[in-house]
Amino acid sequence: MNKRKKITVALLTVSMAIGLAGCGSSKDGGGTIQSNAASNKKYDKIVYSYATFNNIPDSDTLDTVEEAINTITREKIGVEVELMPVSIFDYSSNISLGLQGGDQIDVFQSIGDFNTCVSSNMAYNLTDIIDSNAPEAKALIGDEFLKSCTKDGSLYAIPTYKPYAITPMIIYRQDIADELGIDMTQVKNIYELTDILKQVKAKYPDMTPLIPAQSGDSGMGRTLADVDYLTDDLFAPKGVLLGDDTTVTDLYHTEEFANLCDLTRTWYNENLIMRDAATTTSTATELMSSGNSFCYIASYSYPEEDTAASLAAQCGNMDLGAVQIGEAYLGTDSINSVSWMVSSTSKAPEAALKFMNLTFTDEEIVNLLIYGIEGRDYVKDADGYVSYPEGKDAASVPYTAQLSCGTLGNYFIMYPMIGTNKESLAWEEAQNVEAKTSPAMGFTFDSSEVKTEYTAVSNIISQYLPGLSCGSVDPATVLPEFVEKLNASGYEKILNAKQEQLDKWVASK
């Protein structure tokens, strides 16, 4: 039975893993030495799992990308890699289930759940093996940013090397804005968007003025200024810092949060936001590509023009614009929200780390992961810019993970999409140094002492926050109910534990 058939069998036996088709793991490797028939040499075998915002390729297509990568890794590091792409919507839960079930997953990424991965013992302690297996990646990231991936002085991950300071933006149909005479550059905050959504709805009654960035995410939380989520993320905050204050704050009791809930409820009642925004599984790119959506709110680390150009390429070269509605901000979660880990169950941790190192240092490797095979999945012009082959886009090429460009390895050695500006790379690296920084930068919260409460509170947040964010529930009645359930589940204990650990961290500084 080949490895792809094993994947299918495994999925059919685990009903909870719906949506993982083509993304399971192979048991034939197990971290042991594998033989390559052509060369009769033996190589360490590892499984590399990554989240994709694009379509999952079929197994034959994935095989071709794997082989192109392995042609390099066999020679450079004596390793063979099996790729395991997983839809972004299923990634965290499927990785957790897979590791618990004994599947081979050697390298994986934390997506806003660094703390959970470490406190639940999913991540291998890299402290003693990074110098010998990933010295280039260590030097590239630097000690200051690596501190964001430590617990009790031990290193558990390497953060993706990218522009870290994210900025909330509105991504919109430039052609529609031009037709209606709307100057989107005059929109400075989320509250100024309502009148524009109304204009679009009046002109195009069948168009959805605002779509979610992803399921349950209207974008409202992204517009809160100067928030450090203290090792959580904006989709499940459990005690945050606001501004320069080092007092742990319950976001859900703040006036800012209540006002945003009221705003999205207004959008919902006036049919300005997608009706099933809280539950849809469609991505913003898919919804924009349909031609019946006007805009969405998301966070990006790139200049407005480059952001729009890159996203336009994903949507069949649709005429898109981007406008910034907030300032860039750096918190610990800005660094470790997307970080790469070796699994604690890996039987070949050194080999896994060696491959992870290549994703930070080897241009061929990272661009194979992002773009696939040149000529088939993308074309590159004389200036080094890439685009999809003629007549193709992100949805129709056999392989692409281009929307994951800010999550895999080293963003700065990826080929630029046509329409972007190479000079922006210098601006983006400067942002990592110049952006406003949280007073708790480098602090990581250890939730192990409140693990039970963390689980209970996380479940309540996932139940209530999407509806509040997308306006599909009435905050006048649901917000008090949400807060009451949080308090009954030990929420205050989490807030107190965060404050205590933060106070100690501040004192140590």
C-alpha positions as CSV (number, residue, x, y, z in Angstrom):
1,M,0.0,0.0,0.0
2,N,1.5,3.3,-1.0
3,K,1.7,6.3,1.3
4,R,-1.2,8.2,-0.3
5,K,-3.5,5.1,0.1
6,K,-2.4,4.8,3.7
7,I,-3.5,8.4,4.2
8,T,-7.0,7.7,2.9
9,V,-7.4,4.6,5.0
10,A,-6.3,6.5,8.1
11,L,-8.8,9.3,7.4
12,L,-11.7,6.9,6.9
13,T,-11.1,5.5,10.4
14,V,-11.1,8.9,12.1
15,S,-14.5,10.6,11.7
16,M,-13.3,13.8,13.5
17,A,-10.7,14.4,10.7
18,I,-13.3,15.4,8.0
19,G,-11.8,17.9,5.6
20,L,-8.3,16.3,5.8
21,A,-8.6,14.5,2.4
22,G,-5.1,14.2,0.9
23,C,-3.5,15.6,4.0
24,G,-2.9,12.7,6.3
25,S,0.4,11.2,7.3
26,S,2.3,8.1,6.4
27,K,3.4,5.5,8.8
28,D,6.0,3.9,6.6
29,G,8.7,6.4,7.6
30,G,8.3,6.5,11.3
31,G,11.5,8.6,11.5
32,T,13.6,5.5,10.5
33,I,16.2,5.4,7.8
34,Q,14.6,5.1,4.4
35,S,16.2,3.7,1.2
36,N,16.1,5.4,-2.2
37,A,16.0,2.8,-4.9
38,A,17.7,4.9,-7.5
39,S,20.8,5.6,-5.5
40,N,20.7,2.7,-3.0
41,K,21.5,5.3,-0.3
42,K,19.7,5.7,3.0
43,Y,18.1,8.9,4.2
44,D,16.3,10.1,7.3
45,K,12.5,10.4,6.5
46,I,10.5,13.2,8.0
47,V,7.0,14.6,7.6
48,Y,6.6,18.3,7.1
49,S,3.1,19.7,7.8
50,Y,2.1,23.2,6.8
51,A,-1.1,25.2,6.7
52,T,-2.3,26.3,3.3
53,F,-4.9,29.0,2.5
54,N,-5.0,27.6,-1.1
55,N,-6.5,24.4,-2.5
56,I,-5.0,21.1,-1.3
57,P,-3.2,19.5,-4.3
58,D,-3.9,15.9,-5.4
59,S,-1.5,13.3,-4.4
60,D,0.2,12.9,-7.8
61,T,0.9,16.6,-7.9
62,L,2.2,16.6,-4.4
63,D,4.5,13.8,-5.3
64,T,6.2,15.9,-8.0
65,V,6.8,18.8,-5.5
66,E,8.1,16.3,-2.9
67,E,10.6,14.8,-5.4
68,A,11.9,18.2,-6.5
69,I,12.5,19.0,-2.8
70,N,14.1,15.7,-2.1
71,T,16.5,16.0,-5.0
72,I,17.9,18.8,-3.0
73,T,17.6,17.5,0.5
74,R,19.1,14.1,-0.1
75,E,22.4,15.7,-1.2
76,K,22.4,18.6,1.2
77,I,21.3,17.1,4.5
78,G,20.7,13.4,3.9
79,V,16.9,13.7,4.5
80,E,13.8,12.8,2.5
81,V,10.7,14.9,3.1
82,E,7.0,14.0,2.9
83,L,4.8,17.0,2.5
84,M,1.6,17.3,4.5
85,P,-0.4,20.4,3.6
86,V,-3.6,21.0,5.6
87,S,-6.3,23.5,5.2
88,I,-5.8,26.5,7.4
89,F,-9.3,26.0,8.9
90,D,-8.4,22.5,10.1
91,Y,-4.8,22.9,10.8
92,S,-4.4,23.3,14.6
93,S,-7.0,20.7,15.4
94,N,-5.7,18.1,12.9
95,I,-2.1,18.5,14.1
96,S,-3.2,18.0,17.7
97,L,-5.3,15.0,16.8
98,G,-2.6,13.5,14.6
99,L,0.1,13.8,17.2
100,Q,-2.2,12.4,19.9
101,G,-3.1,9.5,17.6
102,G,0.6,8.6,16.9
103,D,0.8,9.9,13.3
104,Q,4.2,10.8,12.1
105,I,4.4,14.6,12.0
106,D,8.0,15.8,12.5
107,V,7.8,19.5,11.7
108,F,4.7,21.6,12.2
109,Q,3.7,25.2,12.8
110,S,1.9,26.9,15.6
111,I,-0.7,29.3,14.4
112,G,-1.6,31.6,17.3
113,D,-1.2,28.7,19.7
114,F,2.4,28.7,20.7
115,N,1.5,28.5,24.3
116,T,-0.8,25.6,23.9
117,C,1.7,23.6,21.8
118,V,4.4,24.0,24.5
119,S,2.2,23.6,27.6
120,S,0.7,20.4,26.1
121,N,4.1,18.9,25.4
122,M,3.7,18.9,21.6
123,A,7.0,20.7,20.9
124,Y,10.5,19.3,21.1
125,N,13.0,21.3,23.2
126,L,15.4,22.7,20.6
127,T,17.9,24.3,23.0
128,D,20.6,21.6,22.7
129,I,20.2,20.8,19.0
130,I,19.7,24.1,17.3
131,D,23.4,25.1,17.2
132,S,24.5,22.0,15.4
133,N,21.4,21.6,13.1
134,A,20.1,25.1,12.4
135,P,22.8,27.6,13.1
136,E,21.9,29.7,10.0
137,A,18.3,30.0,11.0
138,K,19.3,30.9,14.6
139,A,21.6,33.7,13.4
140,L,19.0,35.0,10.9
141,I,16.2,35.4,13.5
142,G,18.5,36.7,16.3
143,D,18.3,36.2,20.0
144,E,15.8,38.9,20.7
145,F,13.1,37.5,18.5
146,L,13.9,33.9,19.5
147,K,13.1,34.9,23.1
148,S,9.5,35.0,22.0
149,C,9.6,31.2,21.4
150,T,11.0,30.3,24.8
151,K,9.6,28.9,28.0
152,D,11.7,28.8,31.2
153,G,14.8,29.6,29.2
154,S,14.3,26.7,26.7
155,L,13.7,27.2,23.0
156,Y,10.7,25.4,21.5
157,A,10.3,27.0,18.1
158,I,11.8,29.2,15.4
159,P,9.4,32.0,14.2
160,T,8.8,32.5,10.5
161,Y,11.1,35.2,9.2
162,K,8.9,37.8,7.7
163,P,7.7,41.4,8.3
164,Y,6.4,41.0,11.9
165,A,4.6,44.2,12.4
166,I,1.1,43.6,11.0
167,T,-1.3,46.4,10.0
168,P,-5.1,46.2,9.6
169,M,-6.2,47.0,6.1
170,I,-9.4,47.0,4.0
171,I,-9.0,45.0,0.8
172,Y,-11.6,46.2,-1.7
173,R,-12.7,46.2,-5.4
174,Q,-11.0,49.2,-6.9
175,D,-13.2,49.2,-9.9
176,I,-16.4,49.4,-7.8
177,A,-14.9,52.2,-5.7
178,D,-13.9,54.1,-8.8
179,E,-17.4,53.7,-10.4
180,L,-19.1,55.0,-7.2
181,G,-16.6,57.8,-6.8
182,I,-15.4,56.5,-3.4
183,D,-12.0,57.5,-2.3
184,M,-11.0,54.6,0.0
185,T,-7.8,56.4,1.1
186,Q,-10.0,58.7,3.2
187,V,-11.2,55.8,5.4
188,K,-9.1,56.0,8.5
189,N,-10.9,53.6,10.9
190,I,-13.5,50.9,10.9
191,Y,-16.4,53.2,11.8
192,E,-16.0,55.2,8.7
193,L,-16.6,52.1,6.6
194,T,-20.4,51.9,7.2
195,D,-21.4,54.6,4.8
196,I,-19.3,53.1,2.1
197,L,-20.9,49.7,2.6
198,K,-24.3,51.3,2.3
199,Q,-23.4,53.0,-1.0
200,V,-22.2,49.7,-2.4
201,K,-25.4,47.9,-1.3
202,A,-27.6,50.7,-2.8
203,K,-25.9,50.4,-6.1
204,Y,-25.6,46.6,-6.2
205,P,-28.3,45.1,-4.0
206,D,-27.2,41.6,-4.8
207,M,-23.6,42.2,-3.9
208,T,-22.2,41.5,-0.4
209,P,-20.5,44.7,0.7
210,L,-18.3,43.1,3.4
211,I,-17.1,39.5,3.7
212,P,-15.2,37.8,6.5
213,A,-11.4,37.5,6.3
214,Q,-12.0,33.9,7.4
215,S,-14.7,32.1,9.2
216,G,-16.0,34.0,12.2
217,D,-13.7,37.0,11.6
218,S,-15.4,40.2,10.4
219,G,-12.0,42.0,10.9
220,M,-13.3,44.0,13.8
221,G,-10.8,42.6,16.3
222,R,-7.9,43.4,14.0
223,T,-8.6,47.1,14.2
224,L,-8.1,47.4,18.0
225,A,-5.0,49.6,18.5
226,D,-1.9,48.6,20.4
227,V,-3.1,45.3,21.8
228,D,-0.7,42.6,23.1
229,Y,-2.5,39.3,23.4
230,L,0.1,37.9,25.8
231,T,0.7,34.6,23.9
232,D,-2.9,34.2,22.8
233,D,-4.2,35.6,19.5
234,L,-6.9,37.9,18.3
235,F,-9.3,34.9,17.8
236,A,-9.2,33.8,21.4
237,P,-7.8,36.5,23.7
238,K,-7.8,35.6,27.4
239,G,-6.3,38.7,29.0
240,V,-4.5,41.4,27.0
241,L,-2.5,44.5,27.4
242,L,-3.8,47.8,26.0
243,G,-1.2,50.4,25.0
244,D,1.7,51.0,27.4
245,D,-0.1,49.7,30.5
246,T,1.2,46.5,32.0
247,T,-2.1,45.7,33.6
248,V,-3.7,42.5,32.3
249,T,-7.1,43.5,31.0
250,D,-10.3,41.5,30.2
251,L,-11.0,42.7,26.6
252,Y,-14.6,41.6,26.7
253,H,-15.4,44.1,29.5
254,T,-14.0,47.0,27.6
255,E,-16.0,49.8,25.9
256,E,-13.9,49.3,22.8
257,F,-15.1,45.7,22.4
258,A,-18.7,46.5,23.1
259,N,-18.7,49.3,20.5
260,L,-17.3,47.0,17.9
261,C,-19.9,44.4,18.6
262,D,-22.6,47.1,18.2
263,L,-21.1,48.1,14.9
264,T,-21.0,44.7,13.4
265,R,-24.6,44.1,14.6
266,T,-25.6,47.2,12.7
267,W,-23.9,45.8,9.6
268,Y,-25.7,42.5,10.0
269,N,-29.1,44.1,10.5
270,E,-28.7,46.2,7.4
271,N,-27.4,43.3,5.2
272,L,-24.0,45.0,4.9
273,I,-22.0,41.9,6.0
274,M,-22.2,38.3,4.7
275,R,-25.1,36.6,6.5
276,D,-23.2,33.4,7.3
277,A,-19.8,35.1,8.0
278,A,-19.7,33.4,11.5
279,T,-19.8,29.9,10.0
280,T,-18.6,30.0,6.3
281,T,-15.7,27.8,5.3
282,S,-15.0,29.9,2.2
283,T,-11.9,32.0,2.2
284,A,-11.9,35.7,1.5
285,T,-10.0,35.0,-1.7
286,E,-12.6,32.6,-2.9
287,L,-15.4,35.0,-2.1
288,M,-13.7,37.9,-3.8
289,S,-13.0,35.8,-6.9
290,S,-16.7,35.1,-7.3
291,G,-17.1,38.7,-8.3
292,N,-20.0,39.4,-5.9
293,S,-18.2,40.9,-2.9
294,F,-16.8,44.3,-2.3
295,C,-14.3,44.2,0.6
296,Y,-12.9,42.6,3.7
297,I,-10.7,43.6,6.6
298,A,-7.5,41.7,7.3
299,S,-4.0,42.2,8.7
300,Y,-0.9,42.3,6.5
301,S,2.8,43.1,7.0
302,Y,3.3,44.6,3.5
303,P,2.8,48.0,1.9
304,E,-0.7,48.7,0.6
305,E,0.3,48.5,-3.1
306,D,2.1,45.3,-2.7
307,T,-0.7,43.7,-0.6
308,A,-3.3,44.6,-3.3
309,A,-1.1,43.3,-6.1
310,S,-0.4,40.0,-4.4
311,L,-4.0,39.4,-3.6
312,A,-5.2,40.5,-7.0
313,A,-3.0,37.7,-8.5
314,Q,-4.9,35.2,-6.3
315,C,-8.3,36.5,-7.6
316,G,-7.8,36.2,-11.4
317,N,-6.0,39.6,-11.6
318,M,-9.1,41.3,-10.2
319,D,-8.7,45.1,-9.8
320,L,-8.1,45.3,-6.0
321,G,-7.0,48.1,-3.7
322,A,-5.8,48.1,-0.1
323,V,-6.0,50.9,2.5
324,Q,-4.5,50.9,5.9
325,I,-6.8,51.6,8.8
326,G,-4.5,51.3,11.8
327,E,-0.8,51.4,12.8
328,A,1.7,48.6,12.8
329,Y,2.3,47.1,16.3
330,L,4.7,44.5,17.6
331,G,3.8,42.2,20.5
332,T,5.2,38.8,21.4
333,D,2.4,37.2,19.5
334,S,3.5,39.2,16.4
335,I,6.6,37.0,16.5
336,N,5.6,33.6,17.8
337,S,2.0,33.5,16.4
338,V,3.5,31.7,13.4
339,S,6.4,29.6,14.6
340,W,7.9,26.3,13.5
341,M,8.3,23.4,15.9
342,V,9.8,19.9,15.8
343,S,7.2,17.5,17.3
344,S,8.1,16.0,20.7
345,T,7.2,12.6,19.2
346,S,9.6,12.9,16.3
347,K,12.1,10.0,16.0
348,A,14.4,12.1,13.9
349,P,14.4,15.5,15.5
350,E,17.9,16.5,14.2
351,A,16.8,15.7,10.6
352,A,13.6,17.6,11.1
353,L,15.4,20.6,12.3
354,K,17.9,20.4,9.5
355,F,15.0,20.6,7.0
356,M,13.4,23.4,8.9
357,N,16.7,25.3,8.6
358,L,16.6,24.9,4.8
359,T,13.2,26.6,4.7
360,F,14.9,29.6,6.2
361,T,18.1,29.5,4.1
362,D,17.6,27.7,0.8
363,E,15.8,29.7,-1.9
364,E,14.9,26.7,-4.0
365,I,13.3,24.8,-1.1
366,V,11.1,27.6,0.1
367,N,9.9,28.6,-3.4
368,L,9.1,24.9,-4.2
369,L,6.9,24.9,-1.0
370,I,5.2,28.2,-1.9
371,Y,4.9,28.1,-5.7
372,G,5.5,24.5,-6.8
373,I,7.0,23.5,-10.2
374,E,8.2,26.3,-12.5
375,G,6.4,26.2,-15.9
376,R,3.5,24.2,-14.6
377,D,2.4,26.1,-11.5
378,Y,4.1,29.4,-12.1
379,V,6.2,31.3,-14.6
380,K,9.1,33.7,-13.8
381,D,10.1,36.7,-15.9
382,A,13.6,38.1,-16.6
383,D,13.3,40.4,-13.5
384,G,12.6,37.5,-11.2
385,Y,8.8,38.2,-10.7
386,V,6.4,35.3,-10.8
387,S,2.9,34.9,-12.0
388,Y,0.5,32.1,-12.9
389,P,0.8,30.6,-16.3
390,E,-1.5,32.2,-19.0
391,G,-5.1,31.3,-18.4
392,K,-4.4,30.0,-14.9
393,D,-4.9,31.4,-11.4
394,A,-4.4,30.2,-7.8
395,A,-7.5,28.1,-8.0
396,S,-6.7,26.3,-11.3
397,V,-2.9,25.5,-11.1
398,P,-2.1,22.0,-9.9
399,Y,-0.1,23.4,-6.9
400,T,0.3,26.6,-5.1
401,A,0.6,27.7,-1.4
402,Q,1.2,31.3,-2.3
403,L,-1.2,32.7,0.3
404,S,1.0,31.0,2.9
405,C,3.9,33.2,1.9
406,G,4.1,34.9,5.3
407,T,4.0,31.7,7.2
408,L,6.6,29.4,5.6
409,G,10.3,29.8,6.6
410,N,12.0,32.9,5.2
411,Y,9.6,35.3,3.4
412,F,12.5,37.5,2.2
413,I,13.9,34.8,-0.1
414,M,10.6,34.0,-1.8
415,Y,10.1,35.1,-5.4
416,P,8.0,38.3,-5.5
417,M,4.7,38.2,-7.2
418,I,4.3,40.3,-10.3
419,G,2.9,43.7,-9.5
420,T,4.8,44.0,-6.2
421,N,7.9,46.0,-5.6
422,K,11.2,44.4,-4.6
423,E,12.2,47.6,-2.9
424,S,9.4,47.1,-0.4
425,L,11.5,44.3,1.2
426,A,13.8,47.0,2.8
427,W,10.7,48.8,4.1
428,E,9.3,45.6,5.5
429,E,12.5,44.7,7.3
430,A,12.7,48.3,8.7
431,Q,9.2,47.8,10.1
432,N,10.5,45.0,12.3
433,V,12.8,47.5,14.0
434,E,10.8,50.7,13.9
435,A,7.2,49.6,14.6
436,K,5.7,50.5,18.0
437,T,6.5,47.7,20.4
438,S,4.6,46.3,23.4
439,P,6.0,46.8,26.9
440,A,5.7,43.0,27.3
441,M,7.6,42.2,24.1
442,G,9.3,38.8,24.7
443,F,7.0,37.7,27.5
444,T,5.4,34.3,27.0
445,F,2.6,33.0,29.3
446,D,2.8,29.5,30.7
447,S,-0.8,28.3,31.0
448,S,0.0,24.9,32.4
449,E,-1.2,25.9,35.9
450,V,-4.6,26.9,34.5
451,K,-4.8,24.3,31.8
452,T,-8.4,23.2,32.8
453,E,-9.6,26.7,32.9
454,Y,-7.9,27.5,29.6
455,T,-9.6,24.7,27.8
456,A,-13.0,25.7,29.2
457,V,-12.6,29.4,28.4
458,S,-11.3,28.6,24.9
459,N,-14.4,26.5,24.2
460,I,-16.7,29.4,25.4
461,I,-14.8,31.9,23.3
462,S,-15.1,29.7,20.2
463,Q,-18.8,29.4,20.8
464,Y,-19.6,33.1,21.3
465,L,-16.9,35.3,19.7
466,P,-17.6,34.5,16.0
467,G,-21.3,35.5,16.3
468,L,-20.4,38.7,18.2
469,S,-17.6,39.5,15.7
470,C,-19.9,39.0,12.7
471,G,-23.0,40.6,14.1
472,S,-25.2,37.5,13.8
473,V,-26.1,37.7,17.5
474,D,-27.5,40.7,19.5
475,P,-24.7,41.9,21.8
476,A,-27.2,43.6,24.1
477,T,-28.2,40.1,25.3
478,V,-25.4,37.8,24.2
479,L,-22.4,39.8,25.4
480,P,-23.5,39.7,29.1
481,E,-24.3,36.0,28.7
482,F,-20.8,35.5,27.2
483,V,-19.1,37.3,30.0
484,E,-21.1,35.4,32.7
485,K,-20.1,32.0,31.2
486,L,-16.5,33.1,31.1
487,N,-16.5,34.1,34.7
488,A,-18.1,30.8,35.7
489,S,-15.4,28.8,33.9
490,G,-12.4,30.2,35.8
491,Y,-11.6,33.2,33.5
492,E,-10.5,35.3,36.4
493,K,-8.0,32.7,37.5
494,I,-6.4,32.9,34.0
495,L,-6.3,36.7,34.3
496,N,-4.7,36.6,37.7
497,A,-2.1,34.0,36.6
498,K,-1.1,36.1,33.6
499,Q,-0.8,39.2,35.8
500,E,1.4,37.3,38.3
501,Q,3.7,35.9,35.6
502,L,3.9,39.3,33.8
503,D,4.7,41.1,37.0
504,K,7.6,38.7,37.7
505,W,8.8,39.1,34.1
506,V,8.7,42.9,34.4
507,A,10.6,42.8,37.7
508,S,13.3,40.6,36.2
509,K,13.8,43.1,33.4
